[in-house]
Amino acid sequence: MTNPLLARDGLPDFASIRAEHVEPAVTTIVARHRDTLAALTAQPEPTFVSLIEPFEDANHALTRVWNSVQHLNAVLDEERFREAYNKCRVALADYHAEVGQNQALHDACAQIREKESATLDGTQLKLLDDLLRDFRLAGVALPTERKQRFRELMQQLAKAQSKFEENVLDATQDWTLEIRDEDELAGMPAGAVARAAAAAGSRGLDGWLLTLDEPNYFAVLSHAENTSLRQRFYEAWTTRASDRGPSAGRFDNSALMQEILELRHETAELLGFSSYAELSLATKMAADPSEVLGFLRDLAARYRPAAGREFEELQRFSGRSLDAWDVSFYAERLRRERHSVSEEALRPYFPLPRVVEGMFAVASRLYGLSFQAREGVSTWHPEVRYYAITDKSGREIAGFYLDPCAREGKRGGAWMHDCISRKGFGGTRVIPVAQLVCNFTPPVGDAPPLLTHNNVVTLFHEFGHGLHFMLTQVDYPSLAGIAGVPWDAVELPSQFMEQYAWQPEVLPLISAHVDTGAPLPTDMLEKLLASRVFHAGLHAVRQLEFALFDFRLHTEYRPGRGARVYDILEEVRREVAVIRFPESNRFAHAFMHIFSGGYAAGYYSYKWAEVLAADAFSAFEDTGVFDAAVALRFLDSILSRGGSRDVMEAFVEFRGRKPEVTPLLRKDGIAA
Ligand SMILES: [Zn+2]
């Protein structure tokens, strides 16, 4: 029996891949990788061509298998697949840790870097420098007993972080609210009420049961007219996994937060950094902690006056002094009154096929690309489409799958995932293939899916990631597309592309009434465009509060003094926030992005990339959003270069100067 996961070329045969293929494929490919690595590092005189290129090849083969497994795990609803995935995920993480500490490989890389520095090109040198940096960050250069301590720290951290996350999930699931009287749900969207009725029914209860998940939390806080319902939800949500609120002390993350910060600090010191923030920046675009802090404080100072005005206006509108649990509710009312354009009313104007066709037209005008839907490609679901991309000369340069709608068992959210990376050395050429996955509302009957404008922006965002991945000209997979791009710059192409979904020149291309084909009426268009900057100040100061809190926490930690989590949060709030929070608010106890996710000392990346994207887009402002010459410069300097060059250098080459914040402030209606 051949294992479809182990096919070496062409597109993966997704329709044939089963749960029982996962473990044998991963075991085989890891064994092959290990053998290759042993043979490569046994060479007496390794060179870039004899060691690095075959190493890239072996990584490409391993990644090809694992990418498909990861992808199917996210889009299929199959218990057996999930089990196989989880088992292999642990094994693979161990193997990566082993490679990260491979002394022979490290020494060979260092030797090649020294011997061939005069003959290798910039991309090859960057590849070696990144490898050596990652070895250093994996503790390879440490003396033996410290290496041992480093491994212990990694294990303890992994354990503490997953316990943190578990506590948040358990606390979230632990709390529910039973409602007997439908009047208490006044104002709530019909969908949320129906979900609550179904939740009650499935537990044999009468009435409605509100669980504490994110959609319910936002539905209650934005729409429920009942103030005490909002307050109870707010308290339950903002005290999760803490020493306060309805489940006080039962899933308390207090000690874990201290432990995580302590372990991170020790790891950083072991590797020669003075703080975890410095360690985090070793792989990012921002140069040092003071640059990040300066960046965040500067933005906070610029947004705060606008946020203050927005909040005052909201209090006037509501006719009362607002508590934290009132803000979203009155904001929603004000938004509706002022912009009177509902997402639901826009849906018939954004049928998916029209949006996709218009989105392709935009990419075609910018980069001279053509898109062809291809029939007969093996996929994981009948709704999935495959598109081939050709360049001006008609050469096929990339492809992607589009899986647009929500399904039972499919993971929520939207993402771009790399299926096959570009590779082009040693006589072989592999074109990049991506997956664009969204969770739009499925259509009824034969009608096409109808998108909200918010959905349209999401699709453009993921398409932006996709173009970054697919238009790369870099031949080494570890630097091609998104690989090797610093975390704080990776959202540049996606947020750049989002801007197109808001342009008056683009909206007619992506909209047409599903039944009549009529264009989006001018008044709706104008209201939609005006609604873009609604409460931009309040949103920005909230994000800046999170970012400053995260960054200061990881900069200021000192052993013996403790983490000062809520002291720092209080200081940041005094500096940045305009809405007062109740003393019981324990939001940090459930801040998974920084305590258990990948954003530790990195939450600032959201704003950082937003500045880059808005500034890059503003290059088009003088000559028009479709200016092909500017687009070509963007493609050549940034989009096609992946991780092969320093991002700041690339940005300066494109823009003629360093990034500025004014274009973002203008986009948000904060600056003229
Ligand atoms: Zn993104």
Residues whose N, C-alpha, C, O or C-beta is under 5 A from the ligand:
A	BS01	ZN	S494
